[in-house]
Amino acid sequence: MSKDVLRLSQIVGTFGPGAMVDLPDRSVMVSGLDSWEMGSKGAFRLVEEQRLVRLLEERLRGDPRIAQDKPLSLRTPPVDPGGVAEGFVPGVPVTVFPTWFTCDSVEPAPSGSAVATKSDGPARGVQRRRRMVEWKGLAPPNRKRYHDNDGKAHDVTPLRFVCGCEHGHLQDVPWRWAVHEGAKCGEPLWLEETGTSGDPRDTRVVCGCGRSLLLEQLFQAGRLGFCHGERPWIGDRDPAGCKDPETGGQVKLRLLTRSATNAYFPQAATVISLPEAEDTLGRIVAEHLTDLREAGSAAEIGMARKFNQALKAALDGYPDDAVFARVQQLKAGGVAATAPDPRVAEYEVLASGGALIGEDSAGALLHAATLPRAQWDPISAPLLAGIQALVAVHRLREVVCLYGFTRFESAPPMSDEGLEDVGLAVSGAALGNSPDWLPAIQQYGEGLFLQLDPTAIEKWLSDPDTERHVRHLVAGFEAWRSNRPSLKPRGAPYALLHSLSHALMTEIALDCGYPASALKERIYALKPATQGGPLRCGLLIYTATAGTQGTLGGLVEVTQRFSRVLEAALRRLEICSSDPVCADHEPAAHKDDRATHGAACHGCLLIAETSCEARNLFLDRALLVSTMAETGSAFFRLP
């Protein structure tokens, strides 16, 4: 792969607009959507997924992250189709950032250069002293070197520190302003290091006028001043400025390391495409709901067809039971495939119980099959009693769309309004100036869907030991969200499903040959469709790769030996290499992410964050199996 080529999945993830990227000889920032070179015919493809478009338009209404006066579309990032005329090559431009550099060559330290000022700590002897220069001071045309007063050329390296805010704004550290505490000075700056580790306590910025500043001081709140909404990936300032949404006051800049993991958190929405037939049926039933509303069974749907020729023609080709199920869904206030709630619609399709879900063809968006219970539970094993259905997903399409990003703190993984969908974050930085399109990719793969028995879930939730342990977990969650008041609890069913998903993914990776990092999860812990109705609980484990039209079949084959895989996954969780520390973990004793965990650590349940939909939060193996802590809250009872 060429050094200046990125995978499509990287552009809608780690290296989207506003992300900082280290090239072999440059540190750059990916430019905003307005600058992407998309003009060539064949440079991009439209991604057709109207459910995701409707979701984005609904949840981002009034948000500058998308245009409000134009219909939204999804496009792939630009690719080079080959044979481009007139020298035009589609691509994603970048801009040099940061614009402050240090010379690679070390200068001799002048006598007494480590000067103590009124705000500094005790001075120490200087080991390295390097000149700091701005982009405009580098030698043209390539601007990769700095020429000093003697004409000697020096290679340069971008400074490793920048500053920004939680809203995604970013800028160079105002070095001169910070050193002189707001006063103006045009003397040259040097970076002096007294240690070998690059620790901020051992690093000082020194001005030719004698003023100096320990880098450690820049971590103090307010030391860098206020954020002005700089958006170097777009090339302007945020017209809305940078205000705290709660207090309305100005937001203070914070120091940020360029290569830190908290420098860029992409905000992406993901949906699993549903069969077109499902979308069509949803529209037809909605149009004729007046004629179908009173039907109390599939047989009555057949009677309605018989005496209503228009209805008969509209529903031609759809079985009565499928029509009745969709009528019940609409009457219950559930969301059809045409509404902006993809996760609910996905669950309704995957948990429909059909022997064939979707279409068995090469171009199908979804091809799945609900397996007969005798096939995966031939002896009615007690371990499988809490599982209602197992679905082999032979083919699926995943659509991922990037719609914004944050820095310092990741976007909430769930909607703070409780909508059971992909959970769009309510705030974040824009990818361009109110774009009417967003970058998206479509990936094909396979998987398996597991539906838990709602009766077994209700019985488990009502158990006194489970109730006591759940209160224990909730106390930790409340401590964790003390600084995140908008987040709402996910509930014990979600933690159960999430923990089970991680356990299965770890075991499946050992069993089927897919690397663990290639697996993904999608948790369905949904409220009842009707008041007093059963809970809707399921999970989808799948793999998807951009540009592929087939799958290896390894995940589907797991369904043929599911009982053995499940038992092995659960037995692996009975003892953790970190026990008893892991089993006795107290969530409420922490305020960081560990407060969302029960018995969970890197030795048992935590997996690669790229595979997890919730950043490895809300996990507890004590909800699945009995641990040495003996909480009594296990959903599964191992033989």
C-alpha positions in Angstrom: 0.0 0.0 0.0 1.3 3.5 -0.9 2.3 5.6 2.1 -0.3 8.3 1.0 -3.3 5.9 0.7 -5.8 5.2 3.4 -8.5 2.5 3.6 -12.1 3.7 3.3 -12.8 2.4 6.8 -10.0 4.6 8.2 -11.5 7.8 6.6 -14.8 7.3 8.4 -13.0 6.4 11.6 -9.6 7.2 13.0 -8.5 9.6 10.2 -11.7 11.6 9.4 -11.8 15.4 8.9 -10.1 17.1 11.9 -7.8 14.2 12.7 -4.1 14.7 13.0 -2.0 12.2 11.0 1.8 11.7 11.2 3.2 11.2 7.7 6.8 10.2 7.2 8.0 13.8 6.9 5.0 15.8 7.9 2.4 16.2 10.6 -0.9 17.1 9.0 -4.6 17.4 9.6 -7.2 15.9 7.4 -9.2 18.7 5.7 -13.0 19.2 5.9 -15.5 17.9 3.5 -15.6 21.2 1.6 -12.0 20.6 0.4 -12.4 16.9 -0.6 -11.6 16.4 -4.3 -14.8 14.7 -5.4 -15.4 16.3 -8.8 -14.2 13.6 -11.1 -16.7 11.1 -12.5 -16.4 7.9 -10.7 -14.5 9.5 -7.8 -17.2 8.4 -5.3 -20.3 6.3 -5.1 -23.6 7.1 -3.4 -24.4 4.8 -0.5 -28.1 4.1 -0.5 -29.5 3.6 3.0 -32.5 5.7 3.6 -33.1 4.5 7.1 -29.8 6.0 8.1 -30.4 9.2 6.2 -33.7 9.7 7.9 -32.1 9.0 11.3 -29.4 11.6 10.7 -31.9 14.2 9.4 -34.2 13.7 12.3 -31.6 13.7 15.1 -29.4 16.5 13.6 -32.2 18.8 12.8 -31.0 22.4 13.6 -27.4 21.1 14.0 -24.7 22.8 11.9 -23.1 19.3 11.3 -25.4 19.0 8.3 -27.2 21.4 5.9 -30.7 22.2 7.0 -32.1 23.4 3.6 -31.0 20.5 1.4 -31.6 16.8 1.4 -28.8 14.7 2.9 -26.9 12.1 1.0 -24.3 9.5 1.9 -21.1 9.2 -0.3 -18.0 7.0 -0.1 -14.7 8.9 0.4 -13.0 9.7 -2.9 -11.2 6.9 -4.6 -9.0 7.0 -7.7 -10.9 5.2 -10.5 -7.9 5.2 -12.8 -7.6 6.8 -16.2 -8.4 10.3 -14.9 -8.1 13.0 -17.5 -6.3 16.3 -17.2 -4.2 15.2 -14.3 -7.1 15.4 -11.8 -6.7 12.8 -9.0 -9.5 12.6 -6.5 -8.4 12.4 -2.9 -8.6 13.9 0.6 -6.5 17.0 1.0 -4.5 17.7 4.2 -3.1 20.8 5.8 0.1 21.2 7.8 -0.6 21.1 11.5 0.8 22.1 13.9 2.6 25.1 12.6 5.2 25.3 15.3 8.4 23.2 15.0 11.7 22.5 16.8 15.0 22.1 15.1 16.4 18.6 15.3 19.9 19.9 15.9 20.8 20.6 19.5 22.4 23.9 20.3 24.9 24.4 23.1 23.3 25.8 26.2 24.5 29.3 27.1 25.6 29.9 30.6 22.7 30.3 33.0 20.1 29.6 30.4 17.8 27.7 32.8 16.5 30.9 34.3 14.1 30.8 37.2 11.3 33.3 37.0 8.7 34.3 39.6 6.4 31.5 38.4 9.0 28.8 37.8 10.4 26.1 40.0 14.1 25.7 40.8 16.4 25.8 37.8 18.3 22.7 36.7 21.1 22.3 34.2 20.1 22.2 30.5 20.9 19.0 28.7 19.3 19.8 25.3 18.4 23.2 23.8 16.5 23.4 20.4 15.3 26.4 18.5 11.5 26.8 18.0 10.3 28.1 14.7 7.0 28.7 13.0 5.9 27.4 9.6 6.3 30.8 8.0 10.0 30.8 9.1 10.9 27.6 7.3 12.7 27.7 3.9 10.5 27.6 0.8 9.3 25.9 -1.3 9.0 22.6 0.7 9.4 24.2 4.1 11.0 21.1 5.6 14.1 22.9 6.9 15.0 26.0 8.9 18.0 28.2 7.8 19.6 30.0 10.7 21.4 33.4 10.6 24.6 31.7 9.4 22.7 30.0 6.5 23.0 26.6 8.0 20.0 24.3 7.3 18.4 22.4 10.1 15.8 19.6 9.8 12.7 20.3 11.9 10.1 18.2 13.8 6.6 19.3 14.7 6.0 20.2 18.3 4.1 17.4 20.1 1.7 19.7 22.0 -1.3 21.5 20.7 -4.4 22.8 22.5 -8.1 22.5 22.0 -11.4 22.0 23.8 -14.1 19.3 24.2 -16.1 20.7 21.3 -13.4 19.6 18.9 -11.8 23.0 18.3 -8.1 22.9 17.9 -5.2 25.3 17.5 -1.4 25.7 18.0 -0.4 26.5 21.6 0.0 30.3 21.8 3.6 29.9 22.9 4.6 33.6 22.9 1.4 34.6 24.7 1.8 31.8 27.3 5.5 32.6 28.0 4.9 36.3 28.4 1.5 36.0 30.0 -0.2 38.0 27.3 2.6 40.6 26.7 4.0 41.0 23.2 7.6 39.9 22.3 9.3 39.0 19.1 12.4 37.4 20.4 13.2 33.8 19.4 12.1 30.8 21.5 13.9 27.7 22.5 12.8 24.4 23.9 15.1 23.3 26.8 14.9 19.8 28.2 16.6 18.7 31.4 15.7 15.0 31.4 15.6 12.2 28.9 11.9 11.2 29.1 10.3 14.4 27.7 8.4 14.8 30.9 6.6 18.2 31.0 8.2 18.8 34.4 11.6 18.6 32.7 10.7 20.7 29.7 10.9 24.5 29.5 10.1 27.1 26.8 12.6 29.9 27.0 12.5 33.3 25.2 15.5 35.3 24.1 14.3 38.1 26.4 14.8 35.9 29.4 11.3 34.8 30.2 10.6 31.1 30.5 7.8 28.7 31.2 7.7 25.1 32.4 5.6 23.0 30.2 4.0 21.5 33.3 2.3 24.9 34.0 0.3 24.7 30.8 -1.8 21.9 32.4 -3.2 24.4 34.9 -6.8 25.4 34.2 -7.0 28.7 32.2 -3.3 29.0 31.6 -3.8 28.8 27.9 -6.7 31.3 27.8 -10.1 30.8 26.2 -11.0 28.9 23.1 -12.0 31.0 20.1 -13.5 28.1 18.0 -10.5 27.6 15.7 -11.2 24.9 13.0 -8.0 24.4 11.0 -9.5 21.5 9.1 -12.1 23.9 7.6 -9.9 26.9 7.7 -12.0 29.2 9.8 -13.5 29.9 13.2 -16.7 28.4 14.4 -19.4 31.0 13.7 -21.1 30.0 16.9 -18.0 30.6 18.9 -17.1 28.3 21.8 -19.5 28.5 24.7 -20.3 26.1 27.5 -23.8 24.7 26.7 -24.8 24.7 30.4 -23.3 28.0 31.7 -23.0 30.0 28.5 -19.5 31.0 29.5 -16.3 30.8 27.5 -14.6 27.5 27.3 -11.0 27.2 28.5 -8.3 25.7 26.2 -6.6 22.5 27.3 -3.2 21.1 26.5 -3.3 18.1 24.2 -0.6 15.7 22.9 -0.9 15.3 19.1 -0.6 11.5 19.2 -2.8 10.9 22.3 -5.7 8.6 22.0 -8.1 11.4 23.2 -7.1 13.7 20.4 -9.9 12.5 18.1 -13.0 10.5 18.8 -15.1 9.9 15.7 -18.9 10.1 15.9 -20.2 7.4 13.6 -23.7 6.0 13.1 -24.1 2.3 12.1 -27.1 0.4 10.8 -27.6 -3.1 9.4 -29.4 -2.9 6.1 -32.8 -4.6 6.0 -34.2 -6.4 3.0 -36.0 -4.1 0.5 -39.0 -6.3 0.9 -39.3 -5.3 4.5 -39.2 -1.6 3.6 -41.8 -2.1 0.9 -44.1 -4.1 3.2 -43.8 -1.4 5.9 -44.9 1.3 3.5 -47.8 -0.8 2.1 -49.2 -1.7 5.5 -48.8 2.0 6.7 -50.8 3.1 3.7 -53.6 0.5 4.3 -53.6 0.5 8.1 -57.2 1.8 8.2 -58.4 -1.4 6.5 -56.1 -3.7 8.5 -56.3 -2.2 12.0 -59.1 -4.4 13.3 -57.6 -7.7 12.2 -57.0 -9.9 15.2 -55.1 -12.7 13.5 -53.4 -13.7 10.3 -56.6 -15.5 9.2 -58.5 -12.2 9.5 -55.8 -10.6 7.2 -56.7 -13.2 4.6 -60.4 -12.4 5.0 -59.7 -8.7 4.5 -57.9 -9.5 1.3 -60.8 -11.6 0.1 -63.3 -8.8 0.4 -61.1 -5.8 -0.5 -59.7 -6.1 -4.1 -57.4 -3.0 -3.7 -55.9 -4.5 -0.5 -55.5 -7.8 -2.2 -53.6 -6.2 -5.1 -51.4 -4.2 -2.8 -50.5 -7.1 -0.6 -50.0 -9.6 -3.4 -46.9 -11.7 -2.7 -46.8 -11.1 1.1 -47.9 -13.9 3.5 -50.7 -13.2 5.9 -48.6 -13.8 9.0 -45.9 -11.3 7.9 -48.6 -8.7 7.2 -50.3 -9.3 10.6 -46.9 -9.0 12.4 -46.3 -5.6 10.7 -49.8 -4.4 11.6 -49.3 -5.3 15.2 -46.0 -3.5 15.2 -47.5 -0.3 13.9 -50.5 -0.5 16.2 -48.3 -1.0 19.2 -46.4 2.2 18.5 -43.4 0.3 17.3 -41.2 1.7 14.6 -41.4 0.3 11.1 -38.4 0.1 8.9 -39.4 3.4 7.4 -39.0 5.3 10.8 -35.8 6.7 12.2 -35.1 3.9 14.7 -32.9 1.4 13.0 -32.0 -0.8 16.0 -35.7 -1.6 16.7 -36.4 -2.4 13.1 -33.3 -4.6 12.9 -34.4 -6.6 16.0 -37.9 -7.0 14.6 -36.6 -8.5 11.4 -33.9 -10.7 12.9 -36.2 -12.0 15.7 -39.1 -12.6 13.4 -38.7 -16.3 13.5 -38.8 -16.8 9.8 -37.1 -19.8 8.2 -35.8 -17.4 5.5 -35.1 -13.8 6.4 -34.3 -11.6 3.5 -33.2 -13.2 0.2 -30.8 -16.0 -0.7 -29.1 -14.3 -3.6 -25.7 -12.8 -4.4 -27.0 -9.2 -4.3 -29.1 -9.6 -1.2 -28.7 -7.0 1.6 -29.7 -9.6 4.2 -29.8 -13.3 4.1 -30.5 -15.1 7.4 -32.3 -18.2 8.7 -33.9 -18.9 12.1 -32.6 -22.4 13.0 -34.9 -25.1 14.3 -34.3 -25.6 18.0 -33.7 -29.3 17.5 -30.7 -28.4 15.4 -28.8 -26.4 18.1 -30.4 -27.8 21.3 -31.2 -31.4 20.5 -31.3 -32.6 24.1 -33.0 -29.5 25.6 -30.0 -28.7 27.7 -30.7 -26.6 30.8 -27.8 -24.3 29.8 -29.8 -23.2 26.7 -33.1 -22.8 28.4 -32.8 -19.0 28.6 -32.2 -18.7 24.8 -35.3 -18.4 22.7 -33.9 -18.3 19.1 -30.6 -18.7 17.2 -30.3 -17.1 13.7 -27.6 -17.8 11.2 -26.9 -14.6 9.3 -25.3 -15.8 6.0 -25.0 -12.3 4.6 -25.5 -8.8 5.9 -24.6 -5.3 4.9 -23.3 -2.8 7.4 -23.4 1.0 6.6 -21.2 3.3 8.7 -21.5 7.1 8.4 -19.2 9.7 10.0 -21.1 12.7 11.1 -18.8 14.5 13.6 -16.1 14.1 16.2 -15.0 15.2 19.7 -11.8 15.6 21.5 -10.7 14.8 25.1 -14.0 13.0 25.9 -15.7 10.5 23.6 -19.2 11.0 22.5 -21.9 9.2 24.6 -22.4 5.7 23.2 -26.2 6.0 23.8 -28.6 8.7 23.1 -29.2 10.8 26.2 -32.9 11.0 25.2 -33.3 7.2 25.6 -34.2 6.6 21.9 -33.3 3.0 21.2 -31.4 3.6 18.0 -27.7 4.0 17.1 -27.4 6.8 19.6 -26.3 10.0 17.9 -24.3 12.3 20.1 -26.0 15.6 20.7 -22.8 17.7 20.4 -19.6 17.5 18.4 -17.5 19.2 15.8 -18.7 19.6 12.2 -16.9 17.9 9.3 -17.5 20.9 7.0 -19.5 24.1 6.6 -23.0 22.6 6.9 -22.4 19.8 4.3 -25.3 18.3 2.4 -23.5 14.9 2.3 -21.6 12.8 4.8 -18.9 10.2 4.2 -20.1 6.6 4.6 -19.0 3.1 3.7 -20.8 -0.1 3.1 -19.3 -3.4 4.3 -20.5 -7.0 3.8 -20.2 -9.9 6.1 -21.8 -12.6 8.1 -22.8 -13.3 11.7 -25.1 -14.9 14.2 -28.0 -13.5 16.1 -29.0 -14.7 19.5 -32.4 -13.9 21.1 -32.9 -14.4 24.9 -36.1 -15.7 26.3 -38.0 -12.6 27.8 -39.7 -14.9 30.4 -36.3 -16.1 31.6 -35.0 -12.5 31.7 -38.0 -11.3 33.8 -37.5 -14.2 36.2 -33.8 -13.4 36.5 -34.4 -9.7 37.1 -36.9 -10.5 39.9 -34.5 -12.7 41.8 -33.5 -11.1 45.1 -29.8 -11.9 44.6 -29.9 -10.3 41.1 -31.7 -7.2 42.5 -29.1 -6.8 45.2 -26.2 -7.1 42.8 -27.8 -4.8 40.2 -28.1 -2.1 42.9 -24.4 -2.6 43.5 -23.7 -1.9 39.8 -26.1 1.1 39.7 -24.2 2.7 42.6 -21.0 2.6 40.6 -22.8 3.9 37.5 -24.1 6.9 39.5 -20.6 7.7 40.7 -19.3 7.5 37.2 -21.9 9.7 35.7 -21.5 12.5 38.3 -19.8 14.5 35.6 -22.0 13.1 32.8 -25.5 14.0 34.0 -27.1 13.6 30.5 -26.3 9.8 30.4 -29.0 7.4 31.5 -28.5 3.9 32.9 -28.6 1.1 30.3 -30.1 -1.4 32.7 -29.3 -4.9 33.8 -30.5 -6.6 30.5 -28.0 -4.5 28.6 -25.1 -5.4 30.9 -26.1 -9.1 30.7 -26.2 -9.1 26.9 -23.0 -7.0 26.6 -21.1 -9.4 28.9 -22.4 -12.4 27.0 -21.4 -10.9 23.7 -17.9 -10.3 24.8 -17.6 -13.8 26.2 -18.9 -15.3 22.9 -16.6 -13.1 20.8 -13.5 -14.3 22.7 -14.5 -17.9 22.3 -15.6 -17.6 18.7 -12.3 -16.1 17.7 -10.6 -19.2 19.1 -13.1 -21.5 17.5 -13.8 -20.2 14.0 -10.5 -18.7 12.8 -11.5 -15.0 12.6 -9.2 -12.8 14.6 -10.9 -11.3 17.6 -10.4 -7.7 16.3 -12.4 -8.6 13.1 -15.5 -9.4 15.1 -18.1 -6.7 16.0 -21.2 -6.6 18.2 -24.6 -5.1 18.2 -26.7 -5.2 21.4 -30.5 -5.1 21.4 -31.8 -4.4 24.9 -35.1 -2.8 23.9 -38.2 -1.8 25.8 -41.4 -3.8 25.3 -43.3 -3.0 22.1 -46.4 -2.5 24.2 -47.0 -1.6 27.8 -46.7 -4.7 29.8 -45.3 -6.7 26.8 -42.2 -8.8 26.9 -38.7 -7.4 26.9 -36.9 -7.6 23.6 -33.3 -8.8 24.2 -30.9 -10.0 21.6 -27.3 -9.7 20.3 -25.7 -9.8 16.9 -22.1 -10.9 16.5 -20.8 -10.3 13.0 -17.8 -9.4 10.9 -17.9 -7.1 7.9 -15.2 -5.9 5.4 -15.4 -3.1 3.0 -15.5 -4.0 -0.7 -16.1 -7.8 -0.2 -19.0 -9.6 -1.7 -18.7 -12.8 0.1 -17.7 -14.3 3.5 -15.6 -17.1 4.9 -18.6 -18.7 6.5 -16.9 -19.2 9.9 -19.4 -17.4 12.0 -22.4 -19.2 10.4 -20.7 -22.5 11.1 -20.5 -21.7 14.8 -24.3 -22.0 15.0 -23.9 -25.8 14.2 -21.9 -26.2 17.5 -23.3 -23.4 19.4 -24.0 -25.4 22.6 -20.4 -26.3 23.0 -19.1 -22.8 22.1 -21.4 -21.2 24.7 -20.5 -23.6 27.5 -16.7 -23.1 26.8 -17.2 -19.3 26.8 -19.0 -19.4 30.1 -16.6 -21.8 31.8 -13.7 -19.5 30.8 -15.4 -16.8 32.9 -15.7 -18.7 36.2 -12.1 -17.9 37.1 -10.1 -14.9 36.0 -6.4 -14.6 36.2 -6.9 -11.4 38.2 -9.1 -13.0 40.8 -9.9 -12.3 43.6 -9.3 -8.7 42.7 -11.5 -8.9 39.6 -14.4 -10.8 41.3 -14.4 -8.5 44.3 -14.3 -5.3 42.3 -16.3 -2.4 43.9 -17.7 -0.2 41.2 -18.8 2.6 43.5 -15.2 3.0 44.8 -14.2 4.5 41.4 -15.2 7.5 39.3 -13.4 6.5 36.1 -14.6 3.9 33.6 -14.0 1.1 36.2 -17.1 2.4 38.0 -19.2 0.9 35.1 -17.7 -2.6 35.6 -18.6 -5.4 38.0 -16.3 -8.4 37.7 -14.6 -7.5 34.4 -11.0 -6.8 33.4 -8.5 -7.4 30.6 -8.1 -10.9 31.9 -11.7 -11.9 31.2 -14.2 -9.7 29.5 -12.5 -6.6 28.0 -11.8 -6.8 24.3 -10.5 -4.5 21.6 -12.4 -1.3 21.7 -12.8 -1.4 17.9 -15.0 -4.5 18.4 -17.0 -3.1 21.2 -20.0 -0.8 20.7 -19.7 0.8 24.2 -16.0 1.3 24.7 -15.7 -1.7 27.1 -18.2 -0.2 29.6 -21.1 -2.0 31.4 -19.6 -5.4 31.8 -19.9 -8.0 34.6 -19.2 -11.7 34.3 -21.1 -12.2 37.6 -24.3 -11.6 35.7 -23.4 -14.6 33.5 -21.8 -17.2 35.8 -21.0 -17.8 39.4 -17.7 -16.3 40.4 -15.7 -16.7 43.6 -17.5 -13.7 45.0 -20.7 -15.8 44.9 -23.1 -12.9 44.2 -25.9 -15.3 43.2 -26.8 -13.2 40.2 -25.8 -15.6 37.4 -28.2 -15.9 34.5 -26.7 -19.2 33.4 -26.2 -22.3 35.6 -23.3 -24.4 34.4 -23.7 -28.2 34.8 
